[in-house]
Amino acid sequence: MRDGELGYLLDAKSPLVGGRGPSGPWDIFVSAFNDTERVQRTFDKADARRKFWWLLPEYRYTASDAVPSGAFTALGSSEAELVDAGLITSGVVPGCGRVCIDITGFLPQHILYLLRRLPLIGAHEFDMVYTEPESYSERANTAFSLGDVDVVRQVAGFGGLHSPDMANDVLVVGVGYDHNLIGRVVLDKESARLIQLQCFPSLSADMYNESLLRLDRLSISSHGRVDEQLFFAAANDPFVTAAVLSGAVKAVRRAQPLTNLYLSPLATKPQVLGFGLYYLKECMGTATSIIYPFSALHSRGSSTGTGRTWVYPITIP
């Protein structure tokens, strides 16, 4: 598993191709369809022998919507069922060749389970792609999840060995725009000490300020459980995010033994990927879980424009 290396940046006019091993197209490229320009342009630009759209149930597309013909309608009662079925339908099986997943349109639970599942079916090396937005559609008021949070629970494949002793539980939250999601996670683990991982540098200068405006609405400091330290990791670098998490947790453990550790990535998709990489490298078989506030409905078009595209080569033994 690679540490501390930013994926490579693609020029806006360059074809989107894999950077691992022989040059040329990927064998399989998978993306979750939504209404944003950055998702659709990246799919068109990708150089792959076979490309597959997935329609996520959280976007609520119907037959009357303008959706790609032949897209896989992703169903299932959990992220595990959805991703397992989607990978089989898309031909991601042992020996299928070079695989790339565009995480831009996927939701955090799908990104994490993809990261967990791909090595289990023999894909130990694969690429993940993320395209930044120019901006979010409503700036600081942008809504990503719509409606109420149904449940806060462990993400499939990232459940820890829960300790009944909860005296020194710690919750690490990746701070993003959606203060409602952050509030639900904080409330669910109200006895845990709260530590913040914030996106800095952010995807753009204004996005850091916008996320702080959203966080101010939550007033999490009123809970009196915020750790004295804040930690920062670049919004577009999953490898640095994993390294920062590792250092932060080690520092907390040195000060006081932990009972249960909860990780909740609620910021950018690359940071979600970084949380997953850290967990798979250092947290398997421990009292550590990745938890997420699940909502049945998400916005199809929360961003405008197309920014930089990053390719992250992933290796998981």
C-alpha positions as CSV (number, residue, x, y, z in Angstrom):
1,M,0.0,0.0,0.0
2,R,1.5,3.3,-1.0
3,D,2.2,6.0,1.6
4,G,2.7,9.7,1.4
5,E,2.5,10.0,-2.4
6,L,0.0,12.2,-4.2
7,G,-1.5,10.6,-7.3
8,Y,-0.6,12.2,-10.6
9,L,-2.4,15.2,-12.0
10,L,-3.8,15.1,-15.5
11,D,-3.8,18.1,-17.8
12,A,-7.3,19.1,-18.9
13,K,-6.5,18.4,-22.6
14,S,-4.8,15.1,-22.0
15,P,-6.6,11.7,-22.4
16,L,-7.4,10.0,-19.2
17,V,-5.2,6.9,-19.1
18,G,-3.7,4.6,-16.5
19,G,-0.2,5.3,-15.2
20,R,0.8,1.9,-13.9
21,G,2.8,-0.6,-15.9
22,P,2.4,-0.5,-19.7
23,S,0.9,2.6,-21.2
24,G,-2.5,2.3,-22.8
25,P,-6.1,1.9,-21.9
26,W,-7.6,0.4,-18.8
27,D,-9.4,-2.9,-19.3
28,I,-12.4,-1.8,-17.2
29,F,-13.5,1.7,-16.1
30,V,-16.4,2.1,-13.7
31,S,-18.2,5.3,-12.7
32,A,-21.4,6.2,-10.8
33,F,-23.6,8.4,-13.0
34,N,-25.0,11.7,-11.8
35,D,-25.9,15.1,-13.3
36,T,-22.6,16.8,-12.8
37,E,-20.3,17.8,-15.6
38,R,-17.2,16.5,-13.9
39,V,-18.5,13.0,-13.7
40,Q,-19.8,12.8,-17.2
41,R,-16.8,14.5,-18.8
42,T,-14.4,12.2,-17.0
43,F,-16.3,9.1,-18.2
44,D,-16.1,10.4,-21.8
45,K,-12.4,11.2,-21.5
46,A,-11.4,7.9,-20.0
47,D,-9.4,5.5,-22.3
48,A,-10.7,2.1,-21.5
49,R,-11.6,-1.0,-23.4
50,R,-14.9,-1.3,-21.5
51,K,-16.7,1.4,-19.6
52,F,-19.6,0.9,-17.2
53,W,-22.1,3.3,-15.6
54,W,-23.7,2.5,-12.3
55,L,-27.0,4.1,-11.2
56,L,-27.0,4.4,-7.5
57,P,-30.3,4.1,-5.6
58,E,-29.5,7.2,-3.5
59,Y,-29.8,9.4,-6.7
60,R,-33.3,8.1,-7.4
61,Y,-33.1,7.9,-11.2
62,T,-36.1,6.6,-13.0
63,A,-37.0,5.5,-16.5
64,S,-38.2,9.0,-17.3
65,D,-34.8,10.5,-16.6
66,A,-32.0,11.0,-19.2
67,V,-29.7,8.2,-18.1
68,P,-27.1,6.2,-20.1
69,S,-28.5,3.2,-21.9
70,G,-27.3,-0.1,-20.6
71,A,-26.3,1.4,-17.2
72,F,-26.2,-1.0,-14.3
73,T,-29.1,-0.3,-11.9
74,A,-27.4,-0.7,-8.6
75,L,-29.7,-2.3,-6.1
76,G,-29.2,-3.9,-2.7
77,S,-30.0,-3.4,0.9
78,S,-26.4,-2.6,1.7
79,E,-23.2,-1.2,0.1
80,A,-21.8,-4.7,0.1
81,E,-24.7,-6.2,-1.9
82,L,-24.7,-3.2,-4.3
83,V,-20.9,-3.3,-5.0
84,D,-20.7,-7.1,-5.2
85,A,-23.4,-7.2,-7.8
86,G,-22.0,-4.2,-9.7
87,L,-18.5,-5.7,-9.9
88,I,-19.8,-9.0,-11.3
89,T,-22.0,-7.2,-13.8
90,S,-19.0,-5.0,-14.9
91,G,-16.8,-8.0,-15.3
92,V,-14.4,-7.1,-12.5
93,V,-13.4,-10.7,-11.7
94,P,-10.0,-12.4,-11.2
95,G,-7.9,-12.0,-14.3
96,C,-10.0,-9.2,-15.8
97,G,-7.0,-6.9,-16.3
98,R,-6.4,-3.3,-15.3
99,V,-9.3,-1.7,-13.4
100,C,-10.0,1.9,-12.7
101,I,-12.9,3.2,-10.5
102,D,-13.9,6.9,-10.8
103,I,-14.9,7.7,-7.2
104,T,-16.2,11.2,-8.0
105,G,-19.9,10.1,-8.2
106,F,-19.8,7.3,-5.7
107,L,-20.8,7.8,-2.1
108,P,-18.3,7.3,0.8
109,Q,-19.7,3.9,1.8
110,H,-19.3,2.6,-1.8
111,I,-15.8,3.9,-2.1
112,L,-14.8,2.3,1.1
113,Y,-16.3,-1.1,0.3
114,L,-14.8,-1.0,-3.2
115,L,-11.4,-0.5,-1.5
116,R,-12.0,-3.5,0.7
117,R,-13.6,-5.8,-1.9
118,L,-11.3,-5.4,-4.9
119,P,-8.2,-7.1,-3.3
120,L,-10.4,-9.9,-2.1
121,I,-11.3,-10.8,-5.7
122,G,-7.7,-10.6,-6.8
123,A,-7.4,-7.0,-7.9
124,H,-4.5,-6.0,-5.6
125,E,-3.4,-3.1,-7.9
126,F,-5.9,-0.7,-9.4
127,D,-6.5,3.0,-10.0
128,M,-9.0,5.3,-8.5
129,V,-9.8,8.6,-10.2
130,Y,-11.2,11.8,-8.8
131,T,-12.2,15.0,-10.6
132,E,-12.5,18.2,-8.6
133,P,-15.4,20.7,-9.1
134,E,-14.8,24.3,-10.0
135,S,-17.1,25.1,-7.1
136,Y,-20.1,23.7,-5.2
137,S,-23.4,24.7,-6.5
138,E,-24.7,26.6,-3.5
139,R,-21.3,27.5,-2.0
140,A,-21.5,27.2,1.8
141,N,-25.2,26.2,1.6
142,T,-24.6,23.2,-0.7
143,A,-26.6,20.2,0.3
144,F,-25.1,16.8,-0.4
145,S,-27.4,14.4,1.5
146,L,-31.1,15.2,1.3
147,G,-33.6,14.4,3.9
148,D,-33.0,12.8,7.2
149,V,-30.2,10.4,8.2
150,D,-31.7,6.9,8.6
151,V,-28.9,5.4,10.7
152,V,-25.3,5.8,11.8
153,R,-23.5,2.5,11.5
154,Q,-20.3,0.8,10.5
155,V,-19.5,0.6,6.8
156,A,-19.4,-3.0,5.6
157,G,-15.9,-4.4,5.8
158,F,-14.8,-1.8,8.3
159,G,-16.3,-3.0,11.5
160,G,-14.0,-3.3,14.5
161,L,-13.8,-5.5,17.6
162,H,-15.9,-3.5,19.9
163,S,-14.7,-3.1,23.5
164,P,-17.3,-3.0,26.2
165,D,-15.1,-0.6,28.1
166,M,-16.0,2.8,26.5
167,A,-14.2,5.0,29.1
168,N,-11.7,6.3,26.5
169,D,-13.5,6.1,23.2
170,V,-12.3,8.5,20.5
171,L,-14.2,9.8,17.4
172,V,-12.1,11.2,14.5
173,V,-14.3,13.1,12.1
174,G,-13.2,14.2,8.6
175,V,-14.8,17.7,8.5
176,G,-16.6,18.5,5.3
177,Y,-19.5,20.8,4.3
178,D,-22.5,18.8,5.6
179,H,-22.9,19.9,9.2
180,N,-26.0,17.8,9.6
181,L,-24.1,14.6,8.9
182,I,-21.4,15.7,11.3
183,G,-24.0,16.4,14.0
184,R,-25.6,13.0,13.6
185,V,-22.2,11.2,14.0
186,V,-21.2,13.3,17.0
187,L,-24.6,12.7,18.6
188,D,-24.4,8.9,18.0
189,K,-21.0,8.7,19.7
190,E,-21.7,11.4,22.3
191,S,-19.5,9.7,25.0
192,A,-16.4,9.7,22.7
193,R,-13.8,12.4,22.7
194,L,-14.0,14.3,19.4
195,I,-11.0,15.0,17.1
196,Q,-11.3,16.9,13.9
197,L,-9.4,16.3,10.6
198,Q,-9.9,19.3,8.4
199,C,-9.2,19.7,4.7
200,F,-6.2,22.0,4.4
201,P,-5.1,22.8,1.8
202,S,-8.7,22.5,0.5
203,L,-9.6,21.9,-3.2
204,S,-9.8,25.7,-3.6
205,A,-9.2,28.7,-1.3
206,D,-12.8,29.5,-0.8
207,M,-13.8,25.9,0.0
208,Y,-12.0,25.9,3.3
209,N,-13.8,29.0,4.5
210,E,-17.1,27.6,3.3
211,S,-16.6,24.4,5.3
212,L,-15.9,26.5,8.4
213,L,-19.1,28.4,7.9
214,R,-21.0,25.1,7.8
215,L,-19.1,23.8,10.9
216,D,-20.0,27.0,12.8
217,R,-23.7,26.1,12.5
218,L,-23.1,22.9,14.4
219,S,-21.3,24.4,17.4
220,I,-19.7,21.1,18.3
221,S,-17.5,22.9,20.8
222,S,-20.6,23.2,23.0
223,H,-20.4,19.5,23.6
224,G,-17.1,20.1,25.5
225,R,-15.5,17.0,24.0
226,V,-13.3,18.5,21.3
227,D,-9.6,17.5,21.5
228,E,-7.2,20.4,21.9
229,Q,-5.5,19.5,18.7
230,L,-6.9,19.8,15.2
231,F,-5.3,17.8,12.4
232,F,-5.0,18.9,8.7
233,A,-4.6,16.9,5.5
234,A,-4.8,18.0,1.9
235,A,-8.3,17.6,0.5
236,N,-7.0,15.9,-2.7
237,D,-4.3,13.5,-1.3
238,P,-5.5,10.2,0.2
239,F,-2.0,9.1,1.0
240,V,-1.2,12.1,3.1
241,T,-4.6,11.7,4.8
242,A,-3.7,8.1,5.8
243,A,-0.3,9.3,7.1
244,V,-1.9,12.2,9.1
245,L,-4.5,9.8,10.6
246,S,-1.7,7.4,11.6
247,G,0.3,10.1,13.3
248,A,-2.8,11.6,15.0
249,V,-4.0,8.3,16.4
250,K,-0.5,7.4,17.6
251,A,-0.2,10.7,19.4
252,V,-3.6,10.2,21.1
253,R,-2.6,6.7,22.1
254,R,0.6,7.9,23.7
255,A,-1.3,10.3,25.8
256,Q,-3.9,7.8,26.9
257,P,-4.8,4.2,25.9
258,L,-7.9,4.1,23.7
259,T,-10.9,1.8,24.3
260,N,-12.8,2.2,21.0
261,L,-11.7,4.3,18.0
262,Y,-14.3,5.5,15.5
263,L,-13.4,7.1,12.2
264,S,-16.0,9.0,10.2
265,P,-14.9,10.5,6.8
266,L,-17.3,13.3,6.0
267,A,-15.1,15.5,3.8
268,T,-13.9,15.0,0.2
269,K,-13.9,11.7,-1.7
270,P,-10.0,11.5,-1.7
271,Q,-10.1,11.9,2.1
272,V,-12.6,9.1,2.3
273,L,-10.1,7.0,0.3
274,G,-7.4,8.0,2.8
275,F,-9.4,6.9,5.8
276,G,-9.9,3.5,4.1
277,L,-6.2,3.1,3.3
278,Y,-5.3,3.9,6.9
279,Y,-7.8,1.5,8.2
280,L,-6.7,-1.4,6.0
281,K,-3.0,-0.9,6.8
282,E,-3.2,-0.3,10.6
283,C,-6.6,-1.0,12.1
284,M,-7.7,-4.4,10.9
285,G,-8.5,-6.7,13.9
286,T,-8.5,-3.8,16.4
287,A,-11.3,-2.0,18.2
288,T,-11.6,0.5,15.4
289,S,-14.5,1.1,13.1
290,I,-15.4,3.4,10.2
291,I,-18.9,4.7,10.7
292,Y,-21.1,6.8,8.4
293,P,-24.5,8.5,8.7
294,F,-26.6,6.9,6.0
295,S,-29.2,8.8,4.1
296,A,-31.5,7.4,1.5
297,L,-31.4,10.4,-0.8
298,H,-28.4,12.4,-2.2
299,S,-28.1,15.3,-4.5
300,R,-27.4,14.4,-8.2
301,G,-25.8,17.7,-8.9
302,S,-24.1,19.4,-6.0
303,S,-21.2,20.9,-8.0
304,T,-20.6,23.1,-11.1
305,G,-17.8,22.9,-13.6
306,T,-14.8,20.6,-13.9
307,G,-11.5,21.1,-12.1
308,R,-8.4,19.0,-11.9
309,T,-8.4,15.2,-12.4
310,W,-6.3,13.0,-10.2
311,V,-5.4,9.4,-10.7
312,Y,-4.5,7.5,-7.5
313,P,-2.6,4.2,-8.1
314,I,-3.6,1.8,-5.2
315,T,-1.7,-1.3,-4.1
316,I,-3.2,-3.5,-1.4
317,P,-1.4,-6.8,-0.7
